[in-house]
Amino acid sequence: MHELAVTEQVLTIALRHAAAAQATKITHIHLVVGRLSSIVDDSVQFYWHLIAAGTIAEEAVLSFERRPAQMRCLACAAHFTLADQRDFTCPACGSPDIIVIGGDELLLDSMEIETGAPADPPALPAVGAPEME
Ligand SMILES: [Zn+2]
């Protein structure tokens, strides 16, 4: 499954960063997902519970932010974001010869951790996660 491999990658990266920061717990992970990605949020969350069990990321809340796809026109070389996913033509010249150059990936954007040392300032400001559907 695609999501399983991606989720494993995210966990590996998260744990590596957490170890470097001497975290005792990962509480929140912010992921950025390209709009064209086939990643299903619920699947990632599902796999997370399986593969993160027993790690400090076990109880981490995952939040997903969708970002528009970055496109490039092969006819006129214009770069643009894909605003309407039913309209696969270049807004500059109208050519249908456009390619995806970004926005089909899943990235670990940031995460919140606990270090077990109350004197330490948090690594990231506490921000409310947007409600995801
Ligand atoms: Zn064009």
Boltz pocket constraint, residues with backbone or C-beta under 6 A from the ligand:
constraints:
  - pocket:
      binder: B
      contacts: [[A, 73], [A, 74], [A, 75], [A, 76], [A, 77], [A, 78], [A, 90], [A, 91], [A, 92], [A, 93], [A, 94], [A, 95]]
      max_distance: 6.0
